[in-house]
Amino acid sequence: MKLGVFTVALGDRGAEEAFRWLSERGVQAVEIGCGGYPGRAHCNPEELLSDPAKLDAFVALLTKYNLQISALSCHSNHVHPQKEVRDTAEKDFTLALRLAQKLGVDTVITFSGCPGDHDGAKLPNWVTCAWPFDFGEVLKYQWEEVLIPFWKKTVAEAARYGVTKIALEPHPGFCVYNADTLLRLREAVGPAIGANFDPSHLFWQGCDPVQAIMALKGAIFHFHAKDTNINTYKTAVNGVLDTGSLLGLENRSWLFRTVGYGHNAVVWGDIFTALRLAGYDGAISIEHEDAFMSIEEGLEKGIRFLKETLFFESPATAWWA
């Protein structure tokens, strides 16, 4: 496995400064935001695609600091009911695919998206329960009429640019939010659909990431290292469906944390063991979203933690067996 970082956390500085800072701390791979929610602080696809000299300079920076790109990230709601939102997402994603081809990157990360509940809707409608039965009709419309047709078309487009892995990040609020929904879309669309596996989104749903990893064996294309702290007192009263501000630190049922500050090294060691059993040997990309720490401190603590818990070498020959 390789120690990676999602560089959007360092978006307040230029690409060279960010790459140097990460390289000095032993980071081996970078996940680059290039549109959508992550923005494009370190990588503007339109500029790089229109100017070969700028593209060459970007690649040279990565080489200079011994960094490889683990994936390009362009998270958006591609099936938003408002056409202008969909059009922006499509433009950004196509640019990301084109840039991936130029950079020789085969993995692009995004969200599955969430449509509205009918053709005339204005906002997404995320269904979380099976009753009343209206919700079943909403899901049927979302999956059969919108989601599956969209991703079949998009997978075909991605293939034209050499992108063979569309890593959808399971996240509540979108149609793909757990292992079952990821596998449902993969079965309907094909093996180009896989997961950008982020344990933090599963911890707060009450899932066991180890079991989810094994369920997704062969379908994990990328991995985010981010933790979640569950407030057992708040969840005992109100559960984990928390719509309060992510900055309401004292009142939330759960909060995103730096790796090691929600679950200890034993838990994360089990997760990395499960990844190895599931055949994943790619980047472990730190995503910093911890409101208790500065960006630098959160990343440094995460990097040190992963250096102690990740598997960097191939397994030994089992001489004892």
C-alpha positions in Angstrom: 0.0 0.0 0.0 1.1 3.6 -0.5 0.7 6.5 1.9 -1.4 9.2 0.2 -3.1 12.5 0.9 -6.1 14.2 -0.7 -4.5 17.5 -1.4 -7.6 19.7 -1.2 -6.9 20.3 2.5 -3.8 22.2 1.3 -5.7 24.3 -1.2 -4.5 27.6 0.4 -1.1 27.1 -1.1 0.2 26.4 -4.6 0.8 23.0 -6.0 4.6 23.1 -5.6 4.4 24.2 -1.9 1.8 21.5 -1.2 3.7 18.8 -3.0 7.0 19.7 -1.2 5.3 19.8 2.2 3.8 16.3 1.6 7.0 14.8 0.2 9.0 16.0 3.1 6.7 14.0 5.4 7.0 10.8 3.5 3.8 10.9 1.4 4.0 8.7 -1.7 0.8 9.5 -3.6 -1.6 12.4 -4.0 -5.3 12.5 -4.9 -5.9 15.6 -6.9 -9.2 17.6 -6.9 -10.0 18.8 -10.4 -13.5 20.1 -10.2 -16.9 19.7 -8.5 -17.0 19.9 -4.7 -13.2 19.5 -4.2 -12.5 22.5 -6.4 -9.3 22.8 -8.5 -6.8 24.6 -6.3 -3.8 22.5 -7.5 -5.1 21.4 -10.9 -7.2 23.3 -13.4 -8.0 20.8 -16.2 -8.9 23.5 -18.7 -5.5 25.2 -18.3 -3.5 21.9 -18.4 -5.4 20.6 -21.4 -5.1 23.7 -23.4 -1.4 24.4 -22.7 1.0 21.4 -23.1 3.8 23.4 -21.4 1.7 23.8 -18.2 0.8 20.1 -18.3 4.4 19.1 -18.6 5.3 21.4 -15.7 2.6 19.8 -13.6 4.0 16.3 -14.3 7.5 17.6 -13.6 6.4 18.8 -10.2 5.1 15.4 -9.3 8.3 13.8 -10.5 10.5 16.3 -8.6 8.8 15.4 -5.3 8.6 11.7 -6.0 4.8 11.7 -5.9 2.4 9.6 -8.0 -1.3 10.4 -8.6 -3.6 7.9 -7.0 -6.7 9.3 -8.5 -8.4 12.5 -9.8 -11.4 13.6 -7.8 -14.4 15.4 -9.2 -17.2 14.9 -6.7 -20.6 16.2 -7.9 -24.3 15.4 -8.0 -24.4 14.2 -11.7 -28.1 13.5 -11.6 -29.3 16.6 -9.7 -32.9 17.5 -10.8 -31.8 21.0 -11.9 -30.3 21.0 -15.4 -27.7 23.7 -14.7 -26.3 21.7 -11.9 -26.1 18.6 -14.0 -24.5 20.5 -16.9 -21.8 21.9 -14.7 -21.1 18.4 -13.2 -21.0 16.9 -16.7 -18.5 19.5 -17.9 -16.3 19.1 -14.9 -16.3 15.3 -15.1 -15.6 15.2 -18.8 -12.6 17.5 -18.2 -11.4 15.2 -15.5 -11.7 12.2 -17.8 -9.7 14.0 -20.5 -7.0 15.1 -18.0 -6.8 11.5 -16.6 -6.1 10.3 -20.1 -3.3 12.8 -20.6 -1.8 11.9 -17.1 -2.1 8.2 -17.5 -4.5 7.9 -14.6 -7.1 5.2 -14.7 -9.2 6.1 -11.7 -11.6 9.1 -11.3 -13.5 9.6 -8.0 -17.0 11.1 -7.6 -20.4 10.5 -6.0 -23.2 8.5 -7.5 -25.5 11.5 -7.2 -29.1 11.6 -6.1 -32.1 12.7 -8.3 -35.3 14.2 -7.3 -38.5 12.2 -6.8 -40.0 12.9 -10.3 -39.2 14.7 -13.5 -40.4 18.1 -12.3 -38.4 18.0 -9.0 -36.2 20.9 -8.0 -34.1 19.3 -5.3 -32.7 15.8 -4.6 -34.7 13.4 -2.5 -32.7 10.8 -0.5 -34.8 7.9 0.6 -33.9 6.4 3.9 -36.8 4.0 4.7 -39.2 1.5 3.1 -42.5 2.8 4.4 -44.8 4.6 3.5 -44.8 2.8 0.2 -44.4 6.1 -1.7 -40.7 5.8 -1.1 -40.5 2.6 -3.0 -41.9 4.4 -6.0 -39.3 7.2 -5.6 -36.5 4.6 -5.5 -37.8 2.9 -8.6 -37.9 6.1 -10.5 -34.4 7.2 -9.3 -32.7 4.0 -10.0 -34.4 2.7 -13.2 -35.1 5.9 -15.0 -32.2 8.1 -13.9 -29.3 6.6 -12.1 -28.6 3.4 -14.0 -29.1 4.9 -17.5 -26.8 7.8 -16.5 -24.0 5.7 -15.3 -24.2 3.3 -18.3 -23.7 6.3 -20.6 -20.9 7.7 -18.4 -19.0 4.5 -18.1 -19.0 4.2 -21.9 -17.7 7.8 -22.2 -15.0 7.2 -19.6 -13.8 4.1 -21.5 -13.1 6.3 -24.5 -10.6 8.2 -22.4 -9.0 5.1 -20.9 -10.6 5.6 -17.5 -11.5 2.0 -16.4 -12.3 2.7 -12.8 -15.0 5.1 -11.7 -14.7 5.1 -7.9 -18.0 6.2 -6.4 -17.7 7.3 -2.8 -20.5 5.8 -0.8 -22.0 8.7 1.2 -25.4 9.3 2.8 -27.4 11.8 0.8 -26.6 10.0 -2.4 -28.1 6.9 -3.9 -24.9 4.9 -3.3 -24.2 5.2 0.4 -23.2 1.7 1.6 -21.9 -1.7 0.2 -25.3 -3.0 -1.0 -26.1 0.1 -3.0 -22.6 0.2 -4.6 -22.9 -3.4 -5.6 -26.4 -2.9 -6.9 -25.2 -0.1 -9.3 -22.1 -2.1 -10.2 -24.3 -5.2 -11.1 -26.5 -3.0 -13.3 -23.8 -1.0 -15.0 -20.7 -3.2 -15.0 -17.2 -3.6 -13.4 -16.0 -0.1 -14.3 -18.1 1.0 -11.3 -16.3 0.5 -7.9 -15.9 2.2 -4.6 -13.8 4.9 -3.2 -14.0 3.4 0.3 -14.2 5.9 3.1 -14.7 4.2 6.5 -15.8 7.5 8.1 -19.1 7.4 6.2 -19.7 3.9 7.4 -18.8 4.3 11.0 -21.5 6.9 11.5 -24.1 4.7 9.9 -23.3 1.9 12.3 -21.5 -0.3 9.7 -18.5 -2.4 10.3 -15.9 -1.3 7.7 -14.2 -4.7 7.8 -17.3 -6.5 6.8 -18.1 -3.9 4.2 -14.6 -4.3 2.7 -15.1 -8.0 2.4 -18.5 -7.6 0.8 -16.9 -5.3 -1.8 -14.0 -7.6 -2.5 -12.8 -6.8 -6.1 -14.8 -3.6 -6.2 -12.6 -1.3 -4.2 -10.7 1.2 -6.5 -9.5 3.7 -4.0 -9.5 4.4 -0.2 -9.9 7.4 2.0 -8.3 7.4 5.5 -10.7 9.4 7.6 -12.1 8.6 11.0 -15.4 9.3 12.8 -16.0 9.8 16.5 -19.4 8.6 17.7 -20.9 10.5 20.7 -22.5 7.6 22.5 -24.6 9.9 24.7 -26.1 11.8 21.9 -26.8 8.7 19.8 -28.4 7.1 22.7 -31.0 9.8 22.7 -31.3 10.7 19.0 -29.5 8.1 17.0 -27.0 8.9 14.1 -29.4 10.8 11.8 -27.9 14.2 12.6 -28.8 17.2 10.4 -27.1 19.8 12.7 -24.2 21.8 11.5 -20.9 20.0 11.2 -19.4 22.8 13.2 -21.8 22.2 16.1 -19.0 20.3 17.8 -20.7 19.9 21.2 -24.1 18.9 20.0 -23.6 16.4 17.2 -24.1 12.6 17.4 -20.9 12.1 15.4 -18.0 14.1 14.0 -15.3 13.4 11.4 -11.9 13.0 12.9 -8.3 12.5 11.9 -7.4 8.8 11.7 -6.8 7.4 15.2 -9.0 10.0 16.9 -12.2 8.0 16.4 -10.9 4.5 16.5 -7.6 3.1 17.7 -4.8 1.4 15.8 -6.3 -2.1 16.4 -9.5 -1.1 14.5 -7.5 0.5 11.7 -5.1 -2.5 11.6 -8.1 -4.7 11.1 -9.3 -2.5 8.3 -5.9 -2.6 6.5 -5.8 -6.4 7.0 -9.3 -6.7 5.4 -8.1 -4.6 2.5 -5.2 -6.9 1.9 -7.6 -9.9 2.1 -9.8 -8.2 -0.4 -6.9 -7.7 -2.8 -6.6 -3.9 -2.5 -3.0 -2.7 -2.5 -3.4 0.9 -3.7 -3.2 4.3 -2.0 -4.5 5.0 1.5 -5.4 8.7 0.9 -5.8 10.9 4.0 -8.8 13.2 3.8 -8.6 15.9 6.5 -11.9 17.1 7.9 -11.2 17.3 11.6 -12.6 20.6 13.1 -10.5 20.2 16.2 -7.1 20.5 14.5 -5.3 22.7 12.1 -4.8 21.3 8.6 -1.1 20.8 9.2 -1.5 19.2 12.6 -4.3 16.9 11.4 -2.3 15.8 8.3 0.9 15.3 10.3 -0.8 13.2 13.0 -2.6 11.2 10.3 0.6 10.6 8.4 2.4 9.4 11.6 -0.5 7.1 12.5 -0.6 5.5 9.1 3.2 5.0 9.0 2.8 2.8 12.0 -0.4 0.9 10.9 -0.1 0.5 7.1 1.4 -2.4 5.3 4.1 -1.1 2.9 5.8 -4.3 1.9 4.6 -7.5 0.3 3.7 -10.3 2.8 6.5 -12.7 3.9 6.6 -16.2 2.7 4.9 -18.3 5.4 7.9 -20.3 6.4 6.1 -21.2 9.7 3.3 -22.9 7.8 
